Amino acid sequence: MSSKKEVATDLLGKYKYYPRMTGVVLSSVARRARALSKPVRAQIENTTACNLKCRMCPLREMSRKRGSLPVENFRRAYDAIRPGFLNLTGRGESLMNEGIFEMVSYAKQKGSFVKFDSNGTLFTSKNIERIIGSGLDLISVSLDGARKETNESIRVGCDHDAIVTGLRDLVYQRDSEGIKLQIHIGTVLQAGNVLEFMELVELGEGLGVDKINPKPVEEYDLADNKPFTLENYREELDQSVSQYLESRDRLSVEVDVKPLLSFLQKNETAGGRSRKDRICMIPWYSTYISWEGDVFPCCYYYDGQVNFGNIFDTPFNEIWNNPKYREFRTRLRDDRDSLPICKACTKEERLLEF
């Protein structure tokens, strides 16, 4: 199981990434408009096709065309950046793109650390075998409730019991074959599941996953998401986090509660730092490529609300520090509130996120 620090150390150990890591660290710390090197991290969207209708997912409002990234186009996008860390997750279900494992194999041959997320609904025996044999470094499986009724009410269209069974089978197969694959649970905490957090931790412990990564639901620029946010559930969130902290010494599963603690420490109406004071370094070391080749700041710009150019029309080196990218970095640094999605975002990314 690798932490962010261990992944960064591994990338530093690969000589070809050393100059770039130096550049992104200096760029992130200085936070000037021009990045000093290409991103060490990239998220290349493999598909926007999905078989669920999660109530908080911006896919329901997205006007971008639905589709999947062809393998040949993936190679072009990947080769333009050659990231040390690659996230193949898009706005859809990763396993709905038949080319996903060919993409994983290609990036692994080039030396990248590779991950993707899945909603777990397509964990057939064949897909589990393909996941295990692909060389994938990390898979994160989405669960937004420990209870069947909760998860199915949030991730509309899923079969909770089947997902849990598939996840259990994946862990068993991984352990049986001694494969070095990290298996995480990703959960979006929101109104309706925040008090089930400890139950979810216990479920992850029983399944034998390596880590649980909870994060507060994002509002994006969607008015319909506001009722789900945790602004009115701080007491419940604090209670849930406290329950975990009191129990963690007996648990083997790792739980990253830093995003939750960071959220609890920030309150615009009470003590603590306001949202406008938060720091985000993502545009200095990472980029998001849509399945059609458009370059966005990050995954929160789900509909291309900010688009820096198309990687299939313009060399990435020209896009990465073009005037529009530099202006975005400057606004994020100096006037975050002028960017509605960034203003609403709960993240405070002071360190490289892997």
N, C-alpha and C positions, 0 to 999 in steps of 0.2 A: 504494500500500500504506500503510495507516494503522496507527500504533501506538496503544496505549492512550492515551498522552499526546495524540496528534493527534486521536483521537476525542473526548476530553474537551475539547480546545480548540475543536473544531468545535461541540460542544454549547454551550459558553460563548458562541460567536459567534452563536448563535440566541437573541435577546433573551428569548424566552419561557422558556428554560431557565436563565437566569442566576440568578434568585432561588432556584430549586430546587437548582442546583448549589452555591450558597453554603450553603443549608440542609443538604444531605447531607454536604458537607465538614465543616461545623461539628459535625453530629451524629456523624459517623464518628470525628472526632478526640476529641470529648468523651465519646462512648460512654455517654451517659445513657440511661435507660430510655425516654424519650420522644423520638422523632425529630422534628426541627424542620420537616421538609417531606416531601411525598410522595416516593416513590422516583424517582430519575432513570432507573433501570434496572428492567425487568421481564422475566421469563421466563414466557410464556404457552404452556402445553402444548397443542400442536395435535392430538396423537394419542398413544394408548398402543398402537396397532396396530403390529405389527412382523413382518417376514418372516424374521428371523434369531433364533437362540437363542445369543447370545454368552455364553460360559461365566462371565463375571464380572458380567453385567448383573443388577441386582436385579429386573428385569421377571419373571424366572422364579419369584420368590417373592412377587411383588406380589399382594395380595388385592383391591386396588382394581379396579373394573369397567373393562374394556377398552372404548375408544370413541374417537371423534374429535370435536373441537370444531366445532360449526356456525358458519358465517361470521357469522350474526347475533349469536350469543353472543360471538364474538370481538370484534365491534364494541362490545358492551356492556362487556366487560372492559377493552378497550383505552381506551375513552372515559373510564372511571372513573379511569384512572391517567395517560394521555397520556405514556408514558415517552419520554425522549430516546433511549434505547437499548432496542431490543426484540429478545429472543431467542425465536424461535418453536419451538424444539426442545422436544419432550416426551420421554416414556419410550419412544416408538416411532420408527418411520421417518417422517420429515417428509413425504416424497412420497406416503405412503399416504393422506393427507388431500387429497381433490380440491380443497378450498377454500384450500389453502396460498397459491396465487399471488394470489387475491383478497385474502387477509389482508395479504400483502406490499404489494400496491398500495394498500390502504386506509391502512396505517401510513405508507407513503412520502408519500402525499398530505397526511398530517397533520404531516410533518416529522421522523419518527423515522429513526434509523439502524437497519437491520434485518438480522438474520442468522438462519440456521438451519443445523443439522447434518444430514448424510445419510450413510447407510451405502454409498451409491454403487451399489446394486444395481439401481436403477430409472432409471439414466441412459440412457434411450432418446433417440433423436434428437428426439422431440417434447418430452420433458421438458427436454433441454438447451436447446432453443429457448425454452421457457417460462422457464427460469432466467435466460437471457441477457436476455430481454425484460421481465422482471418489475420491474426497478429494484432488485433485491436488492443490498445492499451487501457482504455477506460470506456465503460458504458454506464450511463445514468438512466435509471428507469423511473418514470414519473408516477408517483402515488400521492394523491392529495387527501387521503383519509385512511385511517386504519380500519374503519368500519365500512362495510359494503355499501350501506345506504348513503354515507357521506361521500365516498369516492365517486360513486355512480351519479350522484346529484351534481357534482362539480365537473367531472370528466364525462360529459353526457355521451352515452353510447358505448361505454366500456363495460366489461364484465369483470368486476373486481376479483372474484374468486379465481377466474382463469388467469388474470395477471399475476396474482400471488403464486399460483401453482407454477406458472412459467418462470417466474423469478426464482423460485425454489429449485426448479429443475436446472436453471442456468448456473446457479451457485454450486449445485451438486456436481454437474458436469465439469465445471471449472476446477473444483477441488479434486475430483476423481482423476483428472488428467494432469493435474499439477501445472496448469497454465497460469502464466503471470498476467492476469487480467483483473483490473480493478472493477468492482461492481458497486455502484452507488445507487441510492434512492434520492431523487430530487422531489421536493415537496414545496408547493406554493401555499404559504400560510395566509389565511383570509378569514373573513367572517364566515362562520359555519364549520371551520375545522381547527381553529386555533387551540381549543381546549382538548383536542385529540392528539396533540403533539407528542405527549409522553406515550400514548398508546402506539403511535407510529414508530417511535424509537424502539419500543419493546418488540414490535413486529419485525423491524429490521434486525434487531439482535437475534430473534428466533430464526430468521431466514439465513443469517450468516453473511450479510452484506458487509462490505468494508467501511462504508461511510454513508451518512445521511446529510444532505445539504438543504436545509430549509431556507427559504427567503420570503420576505413579505411580497404580497401580490403588488404588481405595478399598475398604476392608473393609466399610463401612456397618455394619449390625448382622447381617451374614451370616457364620456360621461357615464356610460352604463357600468363602468368598473368602479366608480367611486364608492358605491354601497359595500363593495367587497373589501375595501382597503382596511388596514388595521388602525387607522387614526382614532377610531372610536372603540378600539379593543386593546388599548395599551395595558390595562389592568389584567385582562385575560392573558395577553402575551407574556407579561411579566410573571404571572403565576405559572404558566407553562414552562418558561425558561428556568425558573427557580426549581421546579420539580425535577427537571433534567439535571441541573447542576448538583442537586442533592443526591442524585442517583448515579452519576457518571462513573464513580470509582468502581462500581460493581459491573459495569458494562464493558464489553469488548468492542462494540461498534463505536466508531468515531463519529461525533456529531459536530458540525461546524456551526456554532451558534453566534459567531461574530457578526454576521449580518443582522441578526435579531437584536443583539446587544447594541449595535450601532444605531438601529432604528429606535430603540427605547431611549437612547441618550439624546435624541434629537426631538425637540418639541418646540414649535413656533410660539406656543402660547404659555409655556412654562419654562422652567430652567433648562439649560442645555443649549447646544449650538443649533442655529436655524438651518434650514435647508440650503439657503444661498451660500453658506459657508463651506459646504461640502466640496471635496476635491474629487475630480475624476481624471484619471490619467489614460484612459482607454485609447483615445484617438492619437496618442503618441506612440503606442506600441502594438496596436491591434487594428484590424479592419474587418469589415463584413462584406462579402461578395454574394449578391443574389444569384439565383439559378440562371438568370438571364445575363449576368455579368455586370450589373450595376453595383457601384461601390457606395456603401452606406457607412455612417460612423460606427454603428453597432447594431445588435439585434433589436434594440428597442425602437429603432426607426423602421418598423415593420412594413410600412407602405411607401418607403422611399421618400419620406417627407423632406429629407436632405439627401441629395444624390450628387456625388462628386464626379461622376463620369462612368463610362462603360469600359471594362477591362478588355473586351473583345474589339473595341474600336480605337482605344488609346492605350499606349504602353502604361503599365501600372506605375512605373517610375515617374511618369509625367503627372499622373493623377495624385499620387501620394503627397506631393507638396505644391499642388496647383493653388491658385488664389482662393478658390472656394474652400479647400481643405484648411488652408492657413487661416482664413477668416473664421471658420467654425472653431478651430482650436482657440483662437483669440477670444471669441465670444464666450466659449465655455469657461475659459480661465478668468475673464474679467467681468462677465455679466451673464452668469448661468441662467438667471431668471428670464433672459430674453429668448431662451430656447425652451418652449413649453414642455416638450418631452423630457428634456434634461432637468427642468425645474421640478417636475412631478416625480422624477426617478428617486428611488430610495437608496441607490448605491452611493457609497463613498469609497472610491477605488484609489487608495493611497499606494498600494503595492501591485506588482504585476499579477494579473488574474489568469490562472491556468485551469 
